Amino acid sequence: MGTPALKQVFIESLRRARAKGEFELIARVVMPEHIHLMVRPMHGVEWAPIAAGLKTSVGKRILNRWQKTRAPILSRLRDQRGDLHFWQPGGGFDRNVRDDAELEKEIRFIHRNPVERELVEKPTDWEWSSAKFWTARHERYRDIRTWSQSRDQPEGWDGWWRKEAGLACDWPPGDWRAWAMWPAFE
C-alpha cells in the first residue's frame, strides 16, 4: 500500500464492504506495507469471511492493473507455482478487545502507528487514518453540555465531519458520551 493510489483502492473497498452493514468500523490506518482495522462485526456475523472478501477485492483490482501495465513488482509477488499474491500468506492478526480501557489503548495504537514509524509528527497528519475523523468528532461533541447529560446518541452525526477527515467511523460500543469526551491521541 505504498502509493496513495493503492491506499485509495483499499479505502474504497473498505467503504463498499462497510456499506453492506455487516460490521462497524471503529478505527483504521493504512500504512505503507500493512493495515490496522478496529472493527465490530454485527451480531451473528463472522469477521473472517468479510476480511477475506475485502482482501480478495483489493488484491484482484491491484494485480489486474499491474498486469495490464506489466509492473516490475509482479515478479516478486509470484509463489513457487507462479501464482500471483498481493497479500502475505495467512489471515493476519485478529484478537478480541475485552473492555473500554483496552479498546482505547488499541485505537490510540492504530492512530499513532504513523507517528511511531516517523512518517508524520501527529496522528492527524496521516491522510490514510481515521485519526482526523476521531479528532473532528471529539471537537464537535466535547463542549455540548446538553448532549453530555443526554443518554441519546446525537442524531445525524454522520454528516458533520470535514470531508478531508476521510471515511467515517462508528461510535465504539458503550456510552457514546464517554467517547465524545475522550481526549484523543496526541
C-alpha positions, 0 to 999 in steps of 0.5 A, spaced: 500 500 500 505 504 498 502 509 493 496 513 495 493 510 489 493 503 492 491 506 499 485 509 495 483 502 492 483 499 499 479 505 502 474 504 497 473 497 498 473 498 505 467 503 504 463 498 499 464 492 504 462 497 510 456 499 506 453 492 506 452 493 514 455 487 516 460 490 521 462 497 524 468 500 523 471 503 529 478 505 527 483 504 521 490 506 518 493 504 512 500 504 512 505 503 507 506 495 507 500 493 512 493 495 515 490 496 522 482 495 522 478 496 529 472 493 527 465 490 530 462 485 526 454 485 527 451 480 531 451 473 528 456 475 523 463 472 522 469 477 521 473 472 517 469 471 511 468 479 510 476 480 511 477 475 506 472 478 501 475 485 502 482 482 501 480 478 495 477 485 492 483 489 493 488 484 491 484 482 484 483 490 482 491 491 484 494 485 480 489 486 474 492 493 473 499 491 474 498 486 469 495 490 464 501 495 465 506 489 466 509 492 473 516 490 475 513 488 482 509 482 479 515 478 479 516 478 486 509 477 488 509 470 484 509 463 489 513 457 487 507 455 482 507 462 479 501 464 482 500 471 483 499 474 491 498 481 493 497 479 500 502 475 505 500 468 506 495 467 512 489 471 515 493 476 519 492 478 526 485 478 529 484 478 537 478 480 541 478 487 545 475 485 552 473 492 555 473 500 554 480 501 557 483 496 552 479 498 546 482 505 547 489 503 548 488 499 541 485 505 537 490 510 540 495 504 537 492 504 530 492 512 530 499 513 532 502 507 528 504 513 523 507 517 528 511 511 531 514 509 524 516 517 523 512 518 517 508 524 520 509 528 527 501 527 529 496 522 528 492 527 524 497 528 519 496 521 516 491 522 510 490 514 510 487 514 518 481 515 521 485 519 526 482 526 523 475 523 523 476 521 531 479 528 532 473 532 528 468 528 532 471 529 539 471 537 537 464 537 535 461 533 541 466 535 547 463 542 549 455 540 548 453 540 555 446 538 553 448 532 549 453 530 555 447 529 560 443 526 554 443 518 554 441 519 546 446 518 541 446 525 537 442 524 531 445 525 524 452 525 526 454 522 520 454 528 516 458 533 520 465 531 519 470 535 514 470 531 508 478 531 508 477 527 515 476 521 510 471 515 511 467 515 517 467 511 523 462 508 528 461 510 535 465 504 539 460 500 543 458 503 550 456 510 552 457 514 546 458 520 551 464 517 554 467 517 547 465 524 545 469 526 551 475 522 550 481 526 549 484 523 543 491 521 541 496 526 541 
